[in-house]
Amino acid sequence: MVDQPKDLKPRTKAFALRVIRMYSKLAKGDAVAQVLGKQVLRSGTSVGTNYCEASRGRSKAEFVSKINNFLKEIGETEYWLELLVESGCVKAKRMTELLDETRQLNAILTTISKRSKSSF
């Protein structure tokens, strides 16, 4: 198995909690914000579970498969966060840190995925 950063489990959990807090602050009467927010809530909270599943993978192939699920969800989360900003539902300044963390997690897991695949 590939060495995994030790801080990713708590980091992905903290990320999910940040997504939950962001969603809870969206305007309740704004239908667009609620639809986009529910999408980011779903994908953003599944990031951590996919990482946990990957870290418990029984084989390298299972690990790589779960990491790819993680990458799919983190990419989707980034997309929904960007739509919240670009649609005007959330000010860009308020989303900067969350988008930055999304991109950092994506970069970290992309590297892990590439290293895992190359060691087959």
VMD Tcl script that draws the C-alpha trace (Angstrom):
set ca {
  {0.00 0.00 0.00}
  {1.10 3.60 -0.54}
  {2.13 5.69 2.45}
  {-0.74 8.01 3.26}
  {-0.50 11.34 5.01}
  {-1.49 10.81 8.64}
  {-3.52 14.01 8.85}
  {-5.99 13.32 6.04}
  {-8.68 11.58 8.10}
  {-9.14 14.51 10.52}
  {-8.56 16.97 7.69}
  {-11.31 15.49 5.52}
  {-13.64 15.40 8.53}
  {-12.89 19.07 9.26}
  {-13.56 19.79 5.59}
  {-16.97 18.10 5.80}
  {-17.81 20.13 8.90}
  {-16.85 23.35 7.08}
  {-19.14 22.38 4.19}
  {-21.98 21.72 6.66}
  {-21.47 25.14 8.30}
  {-21.33 26.84 4.89}
  {-24.58 25.16 3.85}
  {-26.33 26.14 7.07}
  {-25.51 29.82 6.36}
  {-27.02 29.87 2.87}
  {-30.14 31.96 2.40}
  {-33.11 29.73 3.19}
  {-35.44 31.57 0.80}
  {-33.09 31.40 -2.18}
  {-34.06 28.33 -4.22}
  {-30.86 28.41 -6.31}
  {-28.66 28.64 -3.23}
  {-30.50 25.73 -1.64}
  {-30.25 23.48 -4.71}
  {-26.56 24.20 -5.21}
  {-25.96 24.00 -1.47}
  {-27.53 20.55 -1.21}
  {-25.29 19.33 -4.02}
  {-22.15 20.61 -2.32}
  {-23.39 19.24 1.02}
  {-23.73 15.78 -0.49}
  {-20.41 15.71 -2.32}
  {-18.42 17.60 0.31}
  {-19.47 15.35 3.16}
  {-18.76 12.19 1.18}
  {-15.12 13.18 0.64}
  {-14.09 11.98 4.11}
  {-15.98 8.72 3.90}
  {-14.34 7.92 0.58}
  {-10.91 8.60 2.08}
  {-11.71 6.37 5.10}
  {-12.85 3.59 2.77}
  {-9.68 3.94 0.69}
  {-7.45 3.77 3.74}
  {-9.15 0.51 4.70}
  {-8.79 -0.96 1.22}
  {-7.98 -4.68 1.23}
  {-5.85 -4.46 -1.87}
  {-3.97 -1.88 -3.89}
  {-6.66 -2.08 -6.60}
  {-9.40 -1.39 -4.07}
  {-7.37 1.49 -2.61}
  {-6.93 3.07 -6.06}
  {-10.62 2.62 -6.83}
  {-11.68 4.36 -3.61}
  {-9.15 7.16 -4.12}
  {-10.70 7.69 -7.56}
  {-14.12 7.98 -5.87}
  {-12.59 10.59 -3.56}
  {-11.23 12.52 -6.54}
  {-14.62 12.43 -8.25}
  {-16.36 13.82 -5.16}
  {-13.76 16.51 -4.43}
  {-13.91 17.62 -8.07}
  {-17.68 17.77 -7.91}
  {-17.50 19.72 -4.65}
  {-15.21 22.28 -6.26}
  {-17.64 22.65 -9.16}
  {-20.65 23.29 -6.88}
  {-18.68 25.75 -4.72}
  {-17.65 27.66 -7.84}
  {-21.28 27.75 -9.01}
  {-22.37 29.17 -5.65}
  {-19.89 32.00 -6.14}
  {-20.42 32.57 -9.86}
  {-24.21 32.58 -9.48}
  {-23.94 35.29 -6.84}
  {-25.35 33.16 -4.03}
  {-22.15 33.52 -1.98}
  {-19.52 36.26 -2.15}
  {-16.19 35.05 -3.52}
  {-14.36 36.34 -0.45}
  {-16.45 34.13 1.85}
  {-15.66 31.05 -0.23}
  {-11.91 31.59 -0.73}
  {-10.67 29.41 2.14}
  {-13.08 26.55 1.46}
  {-12.22 26.51 -2.24}
  {-8.52 26.61 -1.37}
  {-8.88 23.59 0.93}
  {-10.88 21.78 -1.77}
  {-8.06 22.34 -4.26}
  {-5.38 21.31 -1.76}
  {-7.17 18.04 -0.96}
  {-7.59 17.40 -4.67}
  {-3.86 17.95 -5.27}
  {-2.83 15.71 -2.36}
  {-5.08 12.84 -3.43}
  {-4.17 13.22 -7.10}
  {-0.53 12.71 -6.11}
  {-1.42 9.68 -3.97}
  {-3.48 8.24 -6.81}
  {-0.70 8.69 -9.37}
  {1.89 7.13 -7.07}
  {-0.42 4.23 -6.29}
  {-1.07 3.51 -9.96}
  {2.60 3.72 -10.88}
  {3.56 1.18 -8.22}
  {1.30 -1.56 -9.67}
}
mol new
graphics top color blue
foreach p $ca { graphics top sphere $p radius 0.5 }
foreach p [lrange $ca 0 end-1] q [lrange $ca 1 end] { graphics top cylinder $p $q radius 0.2 }
display resetview
